[in-house]
């Protein structure tokens, strides 16, 4: 499991504790890679304290902040295992939702993405109205650029087979918040099977993403990724 973290000394401890206990209780082999992407607070200290208790927890530390996409890529390239999950440090998606993505992977897909949009009576999604509106707008753009059939590209809870992760993450060039779209566009272009799975999700205070502040940059990142991938596909034999 990979957790990207930037100035998460307040929110990370509770979620990391939940993650570790969940994985320990399952009894299977596990690892957690936390990528501290240039935090100015004690995010790294939180991870080191947990690693002292559980050697399966590892810290990857960046001296400067380089973006969520860059952090997830670094964590995924450092991780092992037959299945690899990344999840946001705020714990918006409970770690127990992993079982839903694992079921999709067991069913034969290569990429399983959490969704806050798909209707499912067994899940509850709590989000502020302006974030729902922003998510719908980005999803519509993603659909127009080649992700038709996927309703929520931006949920920070996604799982991959080792083969898909090893193929996709070294190719990732988007360093900011729109990296999810590039991943999914590349997965589509390279023939990896994708499934969207409804998950429980609760909006958390202290989000690093501002709808107005970061929205335009995310749009440009998506457009740039689509152009890159289209060009690469034209050059493929």
C-alpha positions in Angstrom: 0.0 0.0 0.0 1.2 3.5 -0.8 0.2 6.7 1.0 1.3 10.0 -0.4 1.6 12.7 2.3 2.4 16.4 2.4 2.2 18.1 5.8 0.0 15.4 7.2 1.3 15.2 10.7 -2.2 15.9 12.1 -4.3 13.6 9.9 -1.9 10.8 9.1 -1.5 9.2 12.6 -5.1 8.0 13.0 -5.4 6.7 9.5 -2.0 5.0 9.5 -2.9 3.3 12.8 -6.2 2.1 11.2 -4.4 0.8 8.1 -1.7 -1.1 10.0 -4.2 -2.7 12.4 -6.4 -3.7 9.5 -3.5 -5.3 7.6 -2.2 -7.0 10.7 -5.6 -8.5 11.6 -5.9 -10.0 8.1 -2.9 -12.2 8.7 -1.5 -11.9 5.1 1.9 -10.5 4.1 1.7 -6.7 3.7 3.7 -3.5 3.5 2.9 0.2 3.7 5.1 2.8 1.9 4.4 6.4 3.0 5.9 9.0 0.7 6.6 12.3 2.6 6.6 14.7 -0.3 8.7 17.6 1.2 6.6 18.2 4.3 7.5 21.1 6.6 5.9 19.4 9.6 6.6 16.1 11.4 5.0 13.8 8.8 8.2 11.8 8.6 8.4 11.5 12.4 4.9 10.0 12.4 6.0 7.3 9.9 9.2 6.6 11.7 7.4 6.0 14.9 5.1 3.5 13.3 8.0 1.8 11.5 9.7 1.3 14.8 6.7 -0.8 15.8 6.1 -2.5 12.4 9.1 -2.9 10.1 6.6 -3.4 7.2 6.0 0.3 7.3 8.6 2.2 5.2 9.3 5.9 4.6 10.3 7.5 1.3 11.3 11.1 2.0 11.5 13.9 -0.7 13.3 17.0 0.3 11.0 19.3 -1.7 7.4 19.1 -2.6 7.0 17.8 -6.1 3.3 17.0 -6.4 0.9 14.2 -5.5 1.4 12.3 -8.8 5.2 12.3 -8.3 4.7 11.0 -4.7 2.4 8.2 -5.7 4.7 7.3 -8.6 7.7 7.1 -6.2 5.8 5.0 -3.7 4.5 2.6 -6.3 8.0 2.1 -7.8 9.3 1.4 -4.3 6.5 -1.1 -3.5 6.3 -4.8 -4.1 3.5 -7.3 -3.8 1.1 -8.9 -6.3 -1.5 -6.2 -5.7 -0.8 -2.5 -5.0 -3.1 0.1 -3.6 -2.7 3.8 -3.1 -4.9 5.8 -0.7 -5.0 9.4 0.4 -3.5 10.2 3.8 -6.7 11.8 5.1 -8.5 8.5 5.4 -11.5 9.7 3.4 -12.0 6.2 2.2 -11.8 3.6 5.0 -9.1 1.0 4.6 -11.8 -1.7 4.9 -13.0 -0.7 1.4 -9.9 -2.4 0.1 -11.9 -5.7 0.0 -14.2 -4.2 -2.6 -11.2 -3.4 -4.9 -9.6 -6.8 -4.2 -12.8 -8.5 -5.3 -12.7 -6.7 -8.6 -9.0 -7.7 -9.1 -9.8 -11.3 -8.3 -12.6 -11.1 -10.9 -9.9 -10.5 -13.6 -9.4 -6.8 -14.0 -6.0 -5.1 -13.8 -7.0 -1.8 -12.3 -9.8 -1.3 -9.7 -10.7 2.3 -8.9 -12.9 3.5 -6.0 -16.0 5.5 -7.0 -17.9 8.1 -5.1 -20.5 8.3 -7.9 -21.7 4.8 -8.7 -25.1 4.1 -7.0 -24.8 1.3 -4.4 -27.2 0.9 -1.4 -24.3 -0.5 0.7 -22.2 2.6 0.6 -22.5 6.2 1.9 -20.7 9.2 0.3 -20.5 12.4 2.3 -19.2 15.4 0.3 -19.7 19.1 0.2 -21.8 20.4 -2.7 -19.1 22.5 -4.3 -16.7 19.5 -4.4 -19.5 17.3 -5.9 -19.9 19.9 -8.6 -16.2 20.2 -9.3 -15.9 16.4 -9.5 -18.7 16.2 -12.1 -17.0 18.9 -14.2 -13.6 17.1 -14.2 -15.3 13.7 -14.9 -17.1 15.2 -17.9 -13.8 16.5 -19.2 -12.2 13.1 -18.7 -15.0 11.3 -20.6 -14.5 13.7 -23.5 -10.8 12.9 -23.6 -11.1 9.1 -23.7 -12.4 7.8 -20.4 -16.0 7.1 -21.3 -17.7 4.6 -19.0 -15.8 5.8 -15.9 -17.8 8.0 -13.6 -15.1 9.0 -11.0 -11.5 9.3 -12.1 -10.3 11.3 -9.1 -11.1 9.2 -6.1 -7.8 8.7 -4.2 -8.3 5.0 -3.7 -7.1 2.8 -6.5 -5.6 -0.7 -6.8 -3.5 -2.4 -9.4 -2.1 -5.8 -10.2 1.7 -5.8 -10.1 1.9 -6.2 -13.8 -0.3 -3.1 -14.5 1.5 -1.1 -11.8 5.0 -2.0 -13.2 3.8 -1.0 -16.7 2.0 2.2 -15.9 3.8 4.1 -13.1 7.2 4.3 -14.8 5.4 6.0 -17.7 3.6 8.6 -15.6 4.6 12.2 -16.4 1.9 14.2 -14.6 3.2 15.2 -11.2 0.2 17.1 -9.9 -3.3 16.2 -8.8 -4.5 15.2 -12.3 -2.2 12.2 -12.4 -5.1 9.8 -12.0 -6.4 10.8 -15.4 -3.1 10.1 -17.1 -2.9 6.7 -15.4 -6.4 5.7 -16.6 -5.8 7.1 -20.1 -2.6 5.0 -20.3 -4.3 2.0 -18.9 -7.0 2.2 -21.6 -4.4 2.8 -24.3 -2.3 -0.2 -23.3 -5.2 -2.6 -22.9 -5.3 -3.0 -19.2 -8.8 -3.9 -17.9 -10.4 -1.3 -15.5 -13.3 -1.7 -13.1 -15.0 1.1 -11.1 -16.2 0.1 -7.7 -18.5 2.0 -5.3 -16.8 2.8 -2.0 -17.7 4.5 1.2 -16.1 8.0 1.3 -16.3 11.0 3.7 -15.0 14.5 2.9 -12.2 15.4 5.4 -11.2 18.8 6.7 -7.9 20.2 5.6 -7.9 19.2 2.0 -4.8 20.2 0.0 -6.9 20.7 -3.2 -8.7 24.0 -3.8 -11.4 23.9 -6.4 -10.7 27.4 -7.7 -7.0 27.5 -6.9 -6.1 24.1 -8.4 -8.9 23.6 -10.9 -7.3 25.4 -13.9 -4.0 23.6 -13.4 -5.7 20.2 -13.3 -7.5 21.0 -16.6 -4.2 21.8 -18.3 -2.5 18.7 -16.8 -5.3 16.5 -18.3 -5.1 18.2 -21.7 -1.3 17.8 -21.8 -1.5 14.2 -20.7 -4.0 13.4 -23.5 -1.8 15.0 -26.1 1.2 13.1 -24.9 -0.5 9.7 -24.9 -2.1 10.3 -28.3 1.3 11.1 -29.7 2.8 8.1 -28.2 0.1 5.8 -29.5 0.6 7.2 -33.1 4.2 6.3 -32.9 3.7 2.8 -31.5 4.3 0.1 -34.2 
